[in-house]
Amino acid sequence: MAILGLIPACSGDDSSGDGDSNGGAGDAFLSQAPHCSAGQVALRIEGSIDGATVNDQRSTNISAALTHSGDSTFDSPFGNVAPPEPSELEIHLKWARNVLDGQTSPTSGGSLVAPAGAAHAGQTLCITQGSVGLGDAGNEDGVFKFEVSELRTGADCMGEVVPAQLRGCFEAGN
């Protein structure tokens, strides 16, 4: 049974000049793998944490929520209903503005718990660099996409820098 939550974009205005983007080099991750097709339930996360490969591919038993209003968030799992399997990555992303199809925004915080087999397995790491956006082309139109490029250890997020190259996508299927 898939458990999904999705609150679609309510409004958007990119006239503030606060770092949101309407296209360009910083948006390249929107067209890169992994790919989630619009209308087909999926959560995919690929890449590496501290050099160790992460490949989390889900199409069932997904507990995730995407909120686009004010301080926007993506959470997987969402609540305690369906905790991730040991091989699945737990991720929580935050960003300051709504994004519309084709737009991106830098993350403003978040955390992840590295899956079994990855470097720092089971450890909660702070997301200190990343981006989020919505696809606007072909079969990924409106699909939520994200990338994480830096993590840090420590409860205060001021510990050791942990290199990361993670990209992901989420589609709730509605």
ChimeraX commands (.cxc) that place a marker at each C-alpha (Angstrom):
marker #1 position 0.00,0.00,0.00 radius 0.5
marker #1 position 1.48,3.34,-1.01 radius 0.5
marker #1 position 1.15,6.20,1.44 radius 0.5
marker #1 position 1.54,9.52,-0.31 radius 0.5
marker #1 position 0.99,13.14,0.52 radius 0.5
marker #1 position 1.11,15.98,-1.98 radius 0.5
marker #1 position 0.12,19.59,-1.61 radius 0.5
marker #1 position 0.52,21.27,-5.03 radius 0.5
marker #1 position 1.89,24.74,-5.68 radius 0.5
marker #1 position -0.60,27.37,-4.64 radius 0.5
marker #1 position 1.03,30.39,-6.20 radius 0.5
marker #1 position 4.35,31.60,-7.41 radius 0.5
marker #1 position 6.10,34.80,-8.30 radius 0.5
marker #1 position 9.70,34.84,-9.39 radius 0.5
marker #1 position 10.04,38.61,-9.39 radius 0.5
marker #1 position 11.73,38.77,-5.98 radius 0.5
marker #1 position 15.25,38.06,-7.24 radius 0.5
marker #1 position 15.96,35.88,-4.21 radius 0.5
marker #1 position 17.71,33.06,-6.02 radius 0.5
marker #1 position 14.87,31.19,-7.66 radius 0.5
marker #1 position 15.60,30.43,-11.26 radius 0.5
marker #1 position 13.69,30.22,-14.49 radius 0.5
marker #1 position 16.37,28.38,-16.42 radius 0.5
marker #1 position 20.10,28.24,-16.94 radius 0.5
marker #1 position 23.14,26.27,-15.88 radius 0.5
marker #1 position 21.96,25.88,-12.26 radius 0.5
marker #1 position 18.85,24.08,-13.49 radius 0.5
marker #1 position 20.73,21.28,-15.27 radius 0.5
marker #1 position 19.73,18.74,-12.62 radius 0.5
marker #1 position 16.08,19.06,-13.74 radius 0.5
marker #1 position 16.90,17.15,-16.94 radius 0.5
marker #1 position 19.36,14.68,-15.40 radius 0.5
marker #1 position 18.77,11.21,-14.00 radius 0.5
marker #1 position 17.05,9.81,-12.13 radius 0.5
marker #1 position 13.78,10.18,-14.01 radius 0.5
marker #1 position 10.23,9.85,-12.66 radius 0.5
marker #1 position 7.43,9.92,-15.21 radius 0.5
marker #1 position 4.51,12.26,-14.56 radius 0.5
marker #1 position 1.47,10.30,-13.38 radius 0.5
marker #1 position 3.46,7.23,-12.26 radius 0.5
marker #1 position 4.12,6.88,-8.52 radius 0.5
marker #1 position 7.87,6.85,-7.84 radius 0.5
marker #1 position 10.64,8.01,-5.52 radius 0.5
marker #1 position 14.17,7.58,-6.85 radius 0.5
marker #1 position 17.44,8.71,-5.28 radius 0.5
marker #1 position 20.80,8.00,-6.91 radius 0.5
marker #1 position 24.39,9.06,-6.37 radius 0.5
marker #1 position 26.86,8.85,-3.52 radius 0.5
marker #1 position 27.53,9.86,0.07 radius 0.5
marker #1 position 31.23,10.20,0.91 radius 0.5
marker #1 position 32.09,8.09,-2.14 radius 0.5
marker #1 position 29.71,5.20,-1.34 radius 0.5
marker #1 position 26.95,4.49,-3.88 radius 0.5
marker #1 position 23.30,5.16,-3.05 radius 0.5
marker #1 position 20.59,3.69,-5.29 radius 0.5
marker #1 position 17.11,3.97,-3.75 radius 0.5
marker #1 position 14.34,3.09,-6.24 radius 0.5
marker #1 position 10.74,2.95,-4.97 radius 0.5
marker #1 position 7.40,2.57,-6.71 radius 0.5
marker #1 position 5.39,1.08,-3.82 radius 0.5
marker #1 position 5.22,1.64,-0.05 radius 0.5
marker #1 position 6.27,5.27,-0.44 radius 0.5
marker #1 position 5.63,7.56,2.50 radius 0.5
marker #1 position 6.35,11.08,1.28 radius 0.5
marker #1 position 4.91,14.59,1.45 radius 0.5
marker #1 position 5.64,17.63,-0.68 radius 0.5
marker #1 position 4.43,21.05,0.50 radius 0.5
marker #1 position 4.58,24.17,-1.67 radius 0.5
marker #1 position 3.58,27.15,0.43 radius 0.5
marker #1 position 5.65,29.55,2.44 radius 0.5
marker #1 position 8.47,27.50,3.88 radius 0.5
marker #1 position 8.25,24.57,1.49 radius 0.5
marker #1 position 9.26,21.01,2.43 radius 0.5
marker #1 position 9.72,17.50,1.11 radius 0.5
marker #1 position 9.70,14.66,3.65 radius 0.5
marker #1 position 10.24,10.95,3.16 radius 0.5
marker #1 position 9.07,9.33,5.27 radius 0.5
marker #1 position 6.13,11.51,6.16 radius 0.5
marker #1 position 5.36,10.96,9.84 radius 0.5
marker #1 position 5.81,7.54,11.42 radius 0.5
marker #1 position 3.27,5.64,9.33 radius 0.5
marker #1 position 5.70,3.78,7.07 radius 0.5
marker #1 position 9.34,4.08,8.17 radius 0.5
marker #1 position 11.93,3.44,5.45 radius 0.5
marker #1 position 13.51,0.04,4.98 radius 0.5
marker #1 position 17.17,-0.14,6.11 radius 0.5
marker #1 position 18.29,0.11,2.47 radius 0.5
marker #1 position 16.18,3.25,1.86 radius 0.5
marker #1 position 17.35,6.79,2.45 radius 0.5
marker #1 position 15.36,9.03,4.80 radius 0.5
marker #1 position 15.37,12.63,3.53 radius 0.5
marker #1 position 13.89,15.94,4.66 radius 0.5
marker #1 position 14.40,19.05,2.50 radius 0.5
marker #1 position 13.46,22.69,3.14 radius 0.5
marker #1 position 13.46,25.70,0.81 radius 0.5
marker #1 position 12.19,29.23,1.23 radius 0.5
marker #1 position 9.99,29.82,-1.84 radius 0.5
marker #1 position 7.43,28.11,-4.00 radius 0.5
marker #1 position 8.77,26.75,-7.27 radius 0.5
marker #1 position 6.73,26.38,-10.42 radius 0.5
marker #1 position 7.35,24.06,-13.37 radius 0.5
marker #1 position 10.83,24.71,-14.73 radius 0.5
marker #1 position 11.99,26.68,-11.70 radius 0.5
marker #1 position 14.56,25.82,-9.05 radius 0.5
marker #1 position 15.44,27.06,-5.59 radius 0.5
marker #1 position 18.39,26.43,-3.28 radius 0.5
marker #1 position 17.65,24.38,-0.21 radius 0.5
marker #1 position 17.60,26.24,3.09 radius 0.5
marker #1 position 18.17,23.19,5.26 radius 0.5
marker #1 position 17.17,19.65,5.88 radius 0.5
marker #1 position 18.60,16.32,6.88 radius 0.5
marker #1 position 19.01,12.78,5.72 radius 0.5
marker #1 position 19.71,9.43,7.31 radius 0.5
marker #1 position 22.12,7.41,5.23 radius 0.5
marker #1 position 20.85,3.93,4.30 radius 0.5
marker #1 position 22.50,0.63,5.22 radius 0.5
marker #1 position 25.58,0.01,3.11 radius 0.5
marker #1 position 26.28,3.71,2.52 radius 0.5
marker #1 position 29.01,5.74,4.19 radius 0.5
marker #1 position 27.69,7.07,7.53 radius 0.5
marker #1 position 24.91,4.42,7.50 radius 0.5
marker #1 position 22.20,5.17,10.06 radius 0.5
marker #1 position 23.69,8.57,10.87 radius 0.5
marker #1 position 21.61,11.75,10.60 radius 0.5
marker #1 position 23.45,14.28,8.42 radius 0.5
marker #1 position 22.55,17.94,7.80 radius 0.5
marker #1 position 21.92,19.02,4.21 radius 0.5
marker #1 position 23.99,22.19,3.77 radius 0.5
marker #1 position 23.94,22.53,-0.04 radius 0.5
marker #1 position 21.30,21.47,-2.50 radius 0.5
marker #1 position 18.58,22.53,-4.91 radius 0.5
marker #1 position 14.97,21.63,-5.61 radius 0.5
marker #1 position 12.77,22.20,-8.63 radius 0.5
marker #1 position 9.90,21.03,-10.79 radius 0.5
marker #1 position 10.39,19.52,-14.22 radius 0.5
marker #1 position 8.73,21.30,-17.12 radius 0.5
marker #1 position 9.33,19.14,-20.16 radius 0.5
marker #1 position 8.13,15.89,-21.66 radius 0.5
marker #1 position 7.14,13.09,-19.35 radius 0.5
marker #1 position 8.62,14.83,-16.27 radius 0.5
marker #1 position 6.36,17.89,-16.45 radius 0.5
marker #1 position 5.59,18.89,-12.85 radius 0.5
marker #1 position 7.76,16.13,-11.31 radius 0.5
marker #1 position 9.59,17.20,-8.12 radius 0.5
marker #1 position 13.37,16.90,-8.50 radius 0.5
marker #1 position 16.21,17.57,-6.09 radius 0.5
marker #1 position 19.95,17.41,-5.67 radius 0.5
marker #1 position 22.15,17.37,-2.56 radius 0.5
marker #1 position 25.82,18.33,-2.94 radius 0.5
marker #1 position 27.05,18.79,0.64 radius 0.5
marker #1 position 26.29,17.32,4.04 radius 0.5
marker #1 position 27.64,18.01,7.54 radius 0.5
marker #1 position 27.81,15.97,10.70 radius 0.5
marker #1 position 26.82,17.18,14.16 radius 0.5
marker #1 position 23.58,18.13,15.86 radius 0.5
marker #1 position 24.41,21.80,15.20 radius 0.5
marker #1 position 25.30,21.09,11.53 radius 0.5
marker #1 position 28.77,22.55,12.09 radius 0.5
marker #1 position 30.72,19.28,12.07 radius 0.5
marker #1 position 32.77,17.59,9.39 radius 0.5
marker #1 position 31.84,18.24,5.76 radius 0.5
marker #1 position 30.62,15.07,4.05 radius 0.5
marker #1 position 30.76,15.15,0.25 radius 0.5
marker #1 position 27.57,14.08,-1.47 radius 0.5
marker #1 position 26.35,13.82,-5.04 radius 0.5
marker #1 position 22.70,12.82,-4.76 radius 0.5
marker #1 position 19.91,13.44,-7.24 radius 0.5
marker #1 position 16.33,12.43,-6.82 radius 0.5
marker #1 position 12.80,12.69,-8.09 radius 0.5
marker #1 position 9.34,12.16,-6.62 radius 0.5
marker #1 position 6.00,11.77,-8.39 radius 0.5
marker #1 position 2.83,11.15,-6.40 radius 0.5
marker #1 position 0.88,9.94,-9.41 radius 0.5
marker #1 position -1.98,12.43,-9.28 radius 0.5
marker link #1:1,2 radius 0.2
marker link #1:2,3 radius 0.2
marker link #1:3,4 radius 0.2
marker link #1:4,5 radius 0.2
marker link #1:5,6 radius 0.2
marker link #1:6,7 radius 0.2
marker link #1:7,8 radius 0.2
marker link #1:8,9 radius 0.2
marker link #1:9,10 radius 0.2
marker link #1:10,11 radius 0.2
marker link #1:11,12 radius 0.2
marker link #1:12,13 radius 0.2
marker link #1:13,14 radius 0.2
marker link #1:14,15 radius 0.2
marker link #1:15,16 radius 0.2
marker link #1:16,17 radius 0.2
marker link #1:17,18 radius 0.2
marker link #1:18,19 radius 0.2
marker link #1:19,20 radius 0.2
marker link #1:20,21 radius 0.2
marker link #1:21,22 radius 0.2
marker link #1:22,23 radius 0.2
marker link #1:23,24 radius 0.2
marker link #1:24,25 radius 0.2
marker link #1:25,26 radius 0.2
marker link #1:26,27 radius 0.2
marker link #1:27,28 radius 0.2
marker link #1:28,29 radius 0.2
marker link #1:29,30 radius 0.2
marker link #1:30,31 radius 0.2
marker link #1:31,32 radius 0.2
marker link #1:32,33 radius 0.2
marker link #1:33,34 radius 0.2
marker link #1:34,35 radius 0.2
marker link #1:35,36 radius 0.2
marker link #1:36,37 radius 0.2
marker link #1:37,38 radius 0.2
marker link #1:38,39 radius 0.2
marker link #1:39,40 radius 0.2
marker link #1:40,41 radius 0.2
marker link #1:41,42 radius 0.2
marker link #1:42,43 radius 0.2
marker link #1:43,44 radius 0.2
marker link #1:44,45 radius 0.2
marker link #1:45,46 radius 0.2
marker link #1:46,47 radius 0.2
marker link #1:47,48 radius 0.2
marker link #1:48,49 radius 0.2
marker link #1:49,50 radius 0.2
marker link #1:50,51 radius 0.2
marker link #1:51,52 radius 0.2
marker link #1:52,53 radius 0.2
marker link #1:53,54 radius 0.2
marker link #1:54,55 radius 0.2
marker link #1:55,56 radius 0.2
marker link #1:56,57 radius 0.2
marker link #1:57,58 radius 0.2
marker link #1:58,59 radius 0.2
marker link #1:59,60 radius 0.2
marker link #1:60,61 radius 0.2
marker link #1:61,62 radius 0.2
marker link #1:62,63 radius 0.2
marker link #1:63,64 radius 0.2
marker link #1:64,65 radius 0.2
marker link #1:65,66 radius 0.2
marker link #1:66,67 radius 0.2
marker link #1:67,68 radius 0.2
marker link #1:68,69 radius 0.2
marker link #1:69,70 radius 0.2
marker link #1:70,71 radius 0.2
marker link #1:71,72 radius 0.2
marker link #1:72,73 radius 0.2
marker link #1:73,74 radius 0.2
marker link #1:74,75 radius 0.2
marker link #1:75,76 radius 0.2
marker link #1:76,77 radius 0.2
marker link #1:77,78 radius 0.2
marker link #1:78,79 radius 0.2
marker link #1:79,80 radius 0.2
marker link #1:80,81 radius 0.2
marker link #1:81,82 radius 0.2
marker link #1:82,83 radius 0.2
marker link #1:83,84 radius 0.2
marker link #1:84,85 radius 0.2
marker link #1:85,86 radius 0.2
marker link #1:86,87 radius 0.2
marker link #1:87,88 radius 0.2
marker link #1:88,89 radius 0.2
marker link #1:89,90 radius 0.2
marker link #1:90,91 radius 0.2
marker link #1:91,92 radius 0.2
marker link #1:92,93 radius 0.2
marker link #1:93,94 radius 0.2
marker link #1:94,95 radius 0.2
marker link #1:95,96 radius 0.2
marker link #1:96,97 radius 0.2
marker link #1:97,98 radius 0.2
marker link #1:98,99 radius 0.2
marker link #1:99,100 radius 0.2
marker link #1:100,101 radius 0.2
marker link #1:101,102 radius 0.2
marker link #1:102,103 radius 0.2
marker link #1:103,104 radius 0.2
marker link #1:104,105 radius 0.2
marker link #1:105,106 radius 0.2
marker link #1:106,107 radius 0.2
marker link #1:107,108 radius 0.2
marker link #1:108,109 radius 0.2
marker link #1:109,110 radius 0.2
marker link #1:110,111 radius 0.2
marker link #1:111,112 radius 0.2
marker link #1:112,113 radius 0.2
marker link #1:113,114 radius 0.2
marker link #1:114,115 radius 0.2
marker link #1:115,116 radius 0.2
marker link #1:116,117 radius 0.2
marker link #1:117,118 radius 0.2
marker link #1:118,119 radius 0.2
marker link #1:119,120 radius 0.2
marker link #1:120,121 radius 0.2
marker link #1:121,122 radius 0.2
marker link #1:122,123 radius 0.2
marker link #1:123,124 radius 0.2
marker link #1:124,125 radius 0.2
marker link #1:125,126 radius 0.2
marker link #1:126,127 radius 0.2
marker link #1:127,128 radius 0.2
marker link #1:128,129 radius 0.2
marker link #1:129,130 radius 0.2
marker link #1:130,131 radius 0.2
marker link #1:131,132 radius 0.2
marker link #1:132,133 radius 0.2
marker link #1:133,134 radius 0.2
marker link #1:134,135 radius 0.2
marker link #1:135,136 radius 0.2
marker link #1:136,137 radius 0.2
marker link #1:137,138 radius 0.2
marker link #1:138,139 radius 0.2
marker link #1:139,140 radius 0.2
marker link #1:140,141 radius 0.2
marker link #1:141,142 radius 0.2
marker link #1:142,143 radius 0.2
marker link #1:143,144 radius 0.2
marker link #1:144,145 radius 0.2
marker link #1:145,146 radius 0.2
marker link #1:146,147 radius 0.2
marker link #1:147,148 radius 0.2
marker link #1:148,149 radius 0.2
marker link #1:149,150 radius 0.2
marker link #1:150,151 radius 0.2
marker link #1:151,152 radius 0.2
marker link #1:152,153 radius 0.2
marker link #1:153,154 radius 0.2
marker link #1:154,155 radius 0.2
marker link #1:155,156 radius 0.2
marker link #1:156,157 radius 0.2
marker link #1:157,158 radius 0.2
marker link #1:158,159 radius 0.2
marker link #1:159,160 radius 0.2
marker link #1:160,161 radius 0.2
marker link #1:161,162 radius 0.2
marker link #1:162,163 radius 0.2
marker link #1:163,164 radius 0.2
marker link #1:164,165 radius 0.2
marker link #1:165,166 radius 0.2
marker link #1:166,167 radius 0.2
marker link #1:167,168 radius 0.2
marker link #1:168,169 radius 0.2
marker link #1:169,170 radius 0.2
marker link #1:170,171 radius 0.2
marker link #1:171,172 radius 0.2
marker link #1:172,173 radius 0.2
marker link #1:173,174 radius 0.2
view
